[in-house]
Amino acid sequence: MYCSKDFIETTEGLIFAVVAQGEEHGKVLCFLRYIKKDSVWVKVFTQQANAFLEQNYPEYLHYSFVLDAYLHSVVIEKIIKHYRPKQRLQDIIHQNPLDLVEKDLFQLCILFRQEGLDLFQMGITGSLLVSAQKNDSDIDLVCYQRDVFHQCRAIINRLIQQDKLQELSDNDWRESYQRRSCDLSLMEYVWHERRKANKAMINGRKFDLNFVDSLLPASVISYQKCGEITLRCIITEDIHAFDYPAEFKTDHECYGTIVSFSATYTGQAVKGETVEVSGLVEQTKEGLKRIVVGSSREAPGEYIKVVCV
């Protein structure tokens, strides 16, 4: 089973980040993240990845009819290695950490374990998953059970209060905001992020906490994009606010669901809050409509923001 936040390596020396559960017509939906150059993994970003594949491996460019989106995909036969976040975290915990990033992760895991967190329901993704980290790399954690995820958020808040972890500084927030390139002001971005309790610092290194529901079945409902929309509505359910994709139920008579594929808007609002949402309308063949935020990786002009608590 291929899950979001897993990585896969192909026969050509390419590493893709998995972006959807399961398979679509024998292919894993993903996005190119690393290219091997002179035996070293080099990270590539969205435009670089698309240009590289278009020029060298166009067979990996993919249009998903289920998601109605352009991304990348790899046929199962081309995968030579499946990088699993849970296994990688256990490997780091049970061997001597090799560098500063692994040592900080190891220390973080000790703190979590002391607070009663089940580390067998945790994993590590990003550069650490494929051993491509640098001295200034962030730590990207994954939780695979909803209750463990929310327990971890509470632990992070508690450890910050005990000064065993630190909140992000103003400069840290600015750097995070600049990397996101989102359609919120810096002040709006920081206000929303601070209350999510899924980011903190350990020894001056930022770490993020993500949730992946490994029991979630792969989507089989196809949607078609129907144009842009901006509106205000009240959030009526936030149970899946931190899922991938994040999902919010609303009181709107036409658009009962907001879905976000962008990590920026994960956990963005809670039940009872009024939000302004700007995104794309998607519709099933049966006429069911939803608003999608993060229809592309950059998603210019798309956002969710709380306007009334």
C-alpha positions in Angstrom: 0.0 0.0 0.0 1.4 3.4 -1.0 0.4 6.3 1.3 0.8 10.0 1.2 4.2 11.1 2.5 5.8 7.8 1.3 8.6 8.2 -1.2 9.4 5.9 -4.2 12.6 5.5 -6.2 12.6 4.6 -9.9 15.0 2.7 -12.1 16.3 6.0 -13.5 17.5 7.4 -10.2 14.5 9.6 -9.5 12.7 9.9 -6.1 9.0 10.9 -6.1 6.9 11.9 -3.1 3.6 10.0 -3.0 0.6 12.4 -2.9 -2.4 10.1 -2.9 -3.4 6.8 -1.3 -3.3 3.6 -3.3 -3.0 3.5 -7.1 -4.8 4.9 -10.2 -4.8 2.4 -13.1 -1.7 0.7 -11.9 0.2 3.9 -11.3 1.2 5.7 -8.0 0.2 9.3 -8.0 3.2 11.4 -6.9 5.5 14.4 -7.6 9.2 14.4 -8.4 11.3 15.6 -5.5 14.9 14.3 -5.9 17.2 13.6 -8.9 20.5 11.7 -8.4 23.5 13.6 -9.6 27.0 12.3 -9.1 25.7 9.8 -6.5 24.0 12.7 -4.5 20.3 13.3 -4.2 19.5 16.8 -5.4 16.1 18.3 -4.4 14.0 19.9 -7.2 11.1 22.2 -7.0 7.8 22.3 -8.9 8.9 24.1 -12.1 12.2 22.3 -12.2 10.5 18.9 -11.8 8.0 19.5 -14.5 10.6 20.9 -16.9 13.0 18.0 -16.2 10.4 15.3 -16.8 9.0 17.0 -19.9 12.5 17.0 -21.4 13.7 13.6 -20.2 10.9 11.4 -18.9 7.5 12.6 -20.3 6.0 9.3 -19.5 5.9 10.3 -15.8 3.8 13.4 -16.5 0.2 12.5 -15.7 -3.3 13.8 -15.8 -5.5 12.3 -13.1 -9.2 11.9 -14.2 -10.1 11.3 -10.5 -8.5 14.4 -9.2 -8.9 16.4 -12.5 -5.3 17.6 -11.9 -1.9 17.4 -13.6 0.8 15.8 -11.5 3.2 12.9 -11.8 2.8 9.1 -11.7 4.9 6.0 -11.8 3.9 2.5 -12.9 4.5 -0.1 -10.2 7.0 -2.0 -12.4 9.3 1.1 -12.4 9.6 1.3 -8.6 12.8 -0.2 -7.2 12.5 1.1 -3.7 9.6 2.1 -1.4 10.6 4.5 1.3 8.3 4.0 4.4 8.3 6.8 7.0 7.4 4.4 9.9 10.3 2.1 9.2 12.8 5.0 8.7 11.9 6.5 12.0 12.4 3.2 13.8 15.8 2.8 12.1 17.0 6.2 13.3 15.7 5.5 16.9 17.5 2.2 17.1 20.8 3.1 15.6 23.3 5.7 16.5 22.3 9.0 14.9 24.8 10.0 12.2 24.4 13.8 11.9 23.0 16.8 13.7 19.6 16.4 12.1 19.2 12.8 13.1 20.4 13.7 16.6 17.8 16.4 17.0 15.1 14.0 15.7 16.4 11.4 18.2 16.2 13.9 21.1 12.7 14.9 20.0 11.5 11.3 20.0 12.9 10.8 23.5 10.8 13.8 24.7 7.7 12.4 23.0 8.3 8.9 24.5 8.6 10.4 28.0 5.2 12.0 27.5 3.7 8.7 26.6 3.5 9.0 22.8 3.3 5.8 20.8 6.3 6.2 18.4 5.2 3.1 16.4 2.4 5.2 15.1 4.9 7.9 13.9 7.1 8.3 10.9 9.6 10.6 9.3 9.2 12.0 5.8 11.0 14.7 3.7 14.8 14.7 3.2 15.4 12.5 6.3 13.3 9.7 4.8 15.7 9.3 1.9 18.9 10.3 3.8 19.2 13.5 1.8 19.2 15.9 4.7 21.6 18.8 5.1 22.7 20.4 8.3 19.9 23.0 8.1 17.1 20.6 7.1 13.8 20.7 8.9 12.3 17.6 10.5 9.0 16.4 8.9 7.1 14.0 11.2 4.0 12.0 10.3 1.3 10.5 12.5 -0.8 7.6 11.3 -3.6 7.6 13.9 -5.9 10.5 14.5 -5.8 10.3 18.3 -2.0 10.0 18.3 -1.8 13.1 16.1 -3.9 15.2 18.5 -2.1 13.8 21.5 1.2 14.9 19.9 -0.1 18.4 19.3 -1.0 18.6 23.0 2.4 17.3 24.0 4.1 19.9 21.8 2.2 22.7 23.6 3.1 21.2 27.0 6.8 20.9 26.1 6.9 24.5 24.9 5.5 25.6 28.2 8.2 23.6 29.9 10.8 25.2 27.7 11.9 21.8 26.4 10.8 22.9 22.9 10.6 26.5 21.6 8.0 28.4 19.6 9.1 29.7 16.2 10.7 33.2 16.3 9.5 36.1 14.2 12.3 35.3 11.7 11.4 31.6 11.6 7.8 32.6 10.8 8.9 34.9 8.1 11.0 32.2 6.5 8.2 29.7 6.7 5.8 32.3 5.2 8.2 33.0 2.3 8.5 29.3 1.5 4.7 28.9 1.4 4.1 31.7 -1.2 0.5 31.7 0.0 -2.3 34.3 -0.6 -2.4 35.5 2.9 -0.6 38.4 4.6 2.3 37.5 6.9 0.1 38.5 9.9 -2.8 36.3 8.7 -0.5 33.4 8.0 1.2 33.5 11.5 -2.2 33.9 13.3 -3.6 30.8 11.7 -0.4 28.8 12.1 0.3 29.5 15.8 -2.9 27.9 17.0 -2.4 24.7 15.0 0.3 23.4 17.4 1.9 21.4 14.7 5.2 23.3 14.4 8.0 24.0 16.9 11.7 24.2 17.3 14.2 21.9 18.9 17.8 23.1 19.2 17.1 25.8 16.7 15.7 23.4 14.2 12.1 23.6 13.0 9.9 20.5 12.9 6.4 19.9 11.4 3.8 17.5 12.4 1.6 15.9 9.7 -1.3 13.5 9.8 -1.9 10.6 7.3 -4.9 8.4 7.7 -3.4 5.1 6.5 -6.9 3.4 6.7 -8.5 5.9 4.4 -9.5 4.2 1.1 -8.3 5.6 -2.2 -10.7 8.1 -3.7 -12.8 6.6 -6.6 -15.1 9.6 -7.1 -14.2 11.7 -10.1 -14.6 15.5 -10.1 -14.5 18.1 -12.9 -13.4 21.7 -12.3 -16.2 24.2 -13.0 -14.6 27.6 -12.4 -13.4 29.9 -9.6 -15.3 31.1 -6.6 -14.9 33.2 -3.5 -17.4 33.2 -0.7 -17.9 33.2 3.1 -19.5 30.4 5.1 -19.5 28.8 8.6 -17.5 25.7 9.3 -19.9 23.0 10.7 -17.5 20.1 11.0 -13.7 20.0 11.4 -13.0 16.3 12.2 -10.9 15.9 9.0 -9.3 19.4 9.1 -5.8 17.9 9.4 -6.2 15.1 6.9 -4.7 15.0 3.5 -6.6 16.4 1.8 -8.0 18.5 4.6 -11.8 18.6 4.6 -14.2 21.1 6.2 -18.0 20.8 6.2 -19.9 24.1 5.8 -23.4 25.5 6.1 -23.5 26.7 2.5 -26.5 25.5 0.6 -24.6 24.8 -2.6 -21.0 24.0 -1.5 -21.2 21.8 1.6 -17.5 20.8 1.6 -14.2 22.6 1.3 -11.2 20.4 0.5 -7.6 21.6 0.6 -4.6 19.8 -1.0 -2.3 22.5 0.3 -0.5 22.0 3.6 -0.8 25.7 4.3 -4.5 25.4 4.9 -4.5 22.1 6.8 -6.2 22.7 10.2 -7.0 26.3 9.1 -10.4 26.6 10.8 -12.4 25.0 13.5 -16.1 24.3 13.9 -18.2 27.4 14.4 -15.8 29.8 12.7 -16.7 31.9 9.7 -14.2 31.6 6.9 -13.6 33.3 3.5 -12.6 30.7 0.9 -11.3 31.2 -2.6 -10.8 28.2 -4.8 -12.1 26.2 -7.6 -15.6 24.6 -7.8 -15.5 20.9 -8.5 -18.5 18.8 -9.4 -19.3 15.1 -9.7 -21.3 13.7 -12.6 -24.2 13.4 -10.1 -24.0 17.2 -9.4 -22.4 17.1 -6.0 -20.3 20.3 -5.6 -17.3 21.2 -3.4 -14.7 23.9 -3.3 -11.1 22.9 -3.7 -8.1 25.0 -2.4 -4.7 23.9 -3.6 -5.8 22.6 -7.1 -2.2 23.1 -8.1 1.0 23.0 -6.0 1.3 26.8 -5.8 -2.5 27.5 -6.1 -2.2 31.3 -6.7 -5.3 33.2 -5.6 -6.6 30.2 -3.5 -6.9 30.4 0.2 -8.9 29.7 3.4 -8.9 32.3 6.2 -10.9 32.8 9.3 -12.9 36.1 9.3 -15.0 35.6 12.5 -14.2 33.3 15.4 
